[in-house]
Amino acid sequence: MNEQPRDPDPELDKAFYGFVASDPRPSGSEGKKRLYFKAGQEHYDFAADGSRIKLPTTFHDVVAFRGAAESGEVKHAKGDWFLAIGRTQTSANPNTGVESTEFIASRFGHDLARMNTEVGTPRRRSQMESPDRQRPARQVAFEPPVQDQPEHEQPARAM
């Protein structure tokens, strides 16, 4: 039997933080999904006085396959801030010889610190619902629970 070690090391990989700069483009057949988009990454430095200086934004290729491609296609749109875990891969174009590096994402998630997203609910609910849809009436005010009060109060006993 294969026993898992008691304290396995955490799975560590590279991470990418940025925003979706182009419309995500899904491709591939049903068995081998692929997702590609350009991602922007903002960079900052600190001046001698402690203030932050914005450096030029850089743009990178992000690619995902299989499950990560499926979830990325559904979850992410141009302008979304995201976090991704994966690895980098450098390849050369056979026609030009130019080398390029792309980030191969194995996991995606929204950056909840920079996006107004509720976990477990559709992110663009207002865009998905028709404007004529009747919303269910909900009680807006909070009614505190009624507590049973004794008919007469008994004095506290002195010790």
Phi, psi and omega in degrees: 000143175272119177256138178280140179301151183299314180240080181292148176293146178292152177283113181251137180213181176279156179232152178230133179234128179179200179234152179285114186265341178229165176294128177300133182247106176282150176205181179094168180274177182303321182285333185228080179289147177219141178229135180228140169201159173273138179238140176260146179228121179277146180231144180225157174223167179250134177280170181300329180277001178094354180284156179271139178243126179280126177264169180300142176286137177253155182237140187222156176275132175239131180230142175224152180233161175050236185298321179295324178293318180296313181290323178295323179295321182282320190274327192249142177224166180305131179097348180286142172270138185216165171238140179222147175244139181175219182213163175259151178221128178257135178218158179249138176290124183295335181277321185254338183081001181285130178274142175220152179244134176235153178264121179265107184274132175255343177216143178234154171197154176286150173275099186292342178286336183244356181239145176271083186232136173256128181291133175088000178234154178301132185292323183247052183302319181297328179279335183275331183275148176283146182294340182273357185293134177278127177270144180293143178289134179235147177287125184270318184279153177263124178260117179293150180293146179280128180258140177288127178256137175294150182294327176218145182271141177261139180294149178290143180279136177279146180256000000 
